[in-house]
């Protein structure tokens, strides 16, 4: 099973390095989850290429890129998967941070209610 956590194990080294470089230079734009598990992006390279990724949870079910590469997986798909992984980490951290802040607000509210109640 190929997932966001292990997909690099299934990518040829040269393709991985090129995809990582595209990702690190912000070549992935317009990343969007158009419906649950269905992602689209544009990857800027020699031309702009459209990438589509289908996922079920963390499992990568399929991908498509309209570039002319004829191998199993291209650098544009790798860059997009890295962007999705990063996007999910940021979203998870953001939600967790907001939950921690809200919990702290509740604790302080309860603390002060006890202090000022007669």
Residue pairs with C-beta under 8 A, 6 or more apart in sequence:
1 59
2 10
2 59
2 60
3 58
3 59
3 60
4 55
4 58
4 60
4 81
4 84
4 85
4 88
5 58
7 60
7 78
7 81
8 16
10 73
11 19
11 73
11 78
12 71
15 71
15 73
15 74
15 75
15 78
16 78
18 75
18 78
19 74
19 75
19 76
19 77
19 78
19 79
19 81
19 82
20 78
20 79
20 82
21 75
22 28
22 43
22 45
22 75
22 76
22 78
22 79
23 78
23 79
23 82
23 83
23 86
27 43
27 44
27 45
27 79
28 41
28 42
28 43
28 79
28 80
28 82
28 83
29 41
29 42
29 43
29 44
30 40
30 41
30 42
31 39
31 40
31 41
31 80
31 83
31 84
31 87
32 39
32 40
32 41
33 39
34 40
37 54
37 55
37 56
37 57
37 61
38 52
38 53
38 54
38 55
39 52
39 53
39 54
39 55
39 80
39 84
40 50
40 51
40 52
40 53
41 50
41 51
41 53
41 80
41 83
42 48
42 49
42 50
42 51
43 49
43 51
43 65
43 76
43 79
43 80
45 67
45 75
45 76
47 67
49 65
49 66
49 67
49 76
50 65
50 66
51 63
51 64
51 65
51 76
51 77
51 80
52 63
52 64
52 65
53 60
53 62
53 63
53 77
53 80
53 81
53 84
54 60
54 61
54 62
54 63
55 61
55 84
60 81
63 73
63 77
63 80
63 81
65 74
65 76
65 77
67 74
67 76
69 75
69 76
